[in-house]
Each structure stands twice: as structure tokens, then as C-alpha cells.
Amino acid sequence: MRKPLVAGNWKMNGSSAHNNALLDGILSQVDTFPSIDVALFPPAVYLQQVQQRLEGSVIEWGTQNVSSYPKGPFTGEISASMLNDFNCNYVLIGHSERRCLYDEVDLDLSVLDRIIAEKYAMAVDKGVTPIICIGETPAEHEANKTEEIIIGHLDTIIKHQGIKPLSQTVLAYEPVWAIGTGLSATPEWAQEVHQLMRERIASHDKHIAENIRILYGGSVKGNNARPLFSMPDVDGGLIGGASLSADEFVTICQAAEQQV
Ligand code: PEP
């Protein structure tokens, strides 16, 4: 049985005051989702604040990105060992907003996936669980290329790092057309893609495939989380916009709790 995980990606939102109110709101209802894992991903400047509020609670935390280098002249970047200093349990890797807005210039997909695979190795080496995001763009979706794109991402990651680190990894299927658009994938669509991912991993290692958590992300809200999470290969969600409201986020956590 895979334990559901609900991950809240705050993106570049928040302030000290807003974060405190949000954390208070979630922590006050934490007893309503005792059987699942929950993690929050604030902007890095608020990591210490979030750590201080969450330490000793059942909620974990992480960052939205990590460098593929251990240290050095990489202005604005954060290393995996810095994540250890703040007891981060997780790190998001390859979020589509980073792929599209920052990394893509002059890079083809295989180079991009190699960088993501290097960040992934860096996180695993430091004992921080990576949540690797993959998903097709609107153009790829319309061209019926979902399967090709998803398999391509997975194969590149496995080619560069081997199958074994996937035993310490979470995957997130995040169709880019569903992120922040209000257009969530249907539960059936999500299930089909998650099953495809699990089968591809099973072709390398059945045990890892059976145990790896695959989250769905893309316009998950309080009112659509339950049918999505009820799909057999959907093991929780990566939540953007709805993670900025305590009540909405708690409703999503409760939907995951109902699957346990
Ligand atoms: C995300 O940021 O990973 C995400 C899924 O965003 P949203 O829930 O707002 O679509």
C-alpha cells in the first residue's frame, strides 16, 4: 500500500504574515488527515520560517529547486547540502515553470533532462527525496504526443542515473496544459498516464514500480481532488494555487485521507 502524499507548491507567493496565517490554518486541522504525508514548498527565503513552524509537527517541507552543482560560483542557486541544513525532506525537480521559464533557452530536451537527472542525483546523494515533475506541453498534448513525451522523460532519467534511485523518489505527472489553468486532467486521463509510467518503471524493476508514489498535479482543487485521488495509480497530488488557502489545501488533504 502506497501512502498518499499531498505536496503544496507555494511558487513565488507569500509573505511572513501570510505564511504564518496559512501554517496556523493547516496545523489547526492536521488531525483530520493523520494517515497521509504532507509537505510544503515555500520560496527558499521563507524556509527557516516554515521549518520553525513545522518542526515537531507531522508536516514536512522542501524547496522548489536545487542546483546540479555541489557549490561554487552559481549566483542565485541553492545546493543540496544547504537543504540538509534546513532539514528539508523533499525537493521539487523539473517543475514545468522552471523548464519553460529558466532552463529551456538553447537547450534541447535531452540536455534539459540530463540537467534534471543531475539535480536528481544530487538530491538523492544528500538524502533529500526528489519529486521529479514530468508532463506534456499543450502543443504536445494536442499532437497526441503524451505517451512519447512521458516515456522520453522517464527513459532519460533512468538512462542517466539507473533505476535504483527511483526507489527513493516521488514522480509527479504534471500536464503543462493543466497547471494554473483551471483545466484539470480527468481522473481517467491521469490514471492512464500514471499507469503508463508505472508500467515503464516495472519493465526495469517491478518492486520499485509497485512502491513508487506518482502524484498528479494540475489545477487540483478541493472540489476535484477526491475523484482524482481515487484512481488506483494516483498516489496524491502536487498542488499549486490551492495550497495558498488553508481551508482549500486541508480539503485536498482530507480527500487523500479518504483513500487510505
Ligand atoms: C503546480 O504548481 O505544480 C501546480 C500543479 O499548480 P496548480 O495547482 O495551480 O495548477
Boltz pocket constraint, residues with backbone or C-beta under 6 A from the ligand:
constraints:
  - pocket:
      binder: B
      contacts: [[A, 9], [A, 11], [A, 174], [A, 178], [A, 179], [A, 180], [A, 181], [A, 182], [A, 217], [A, 218], [A, 219], [A, 220], [A, 238], [A, 239], [A, 240], [A, 241], [A, 242]]
      max_distance: 6.0
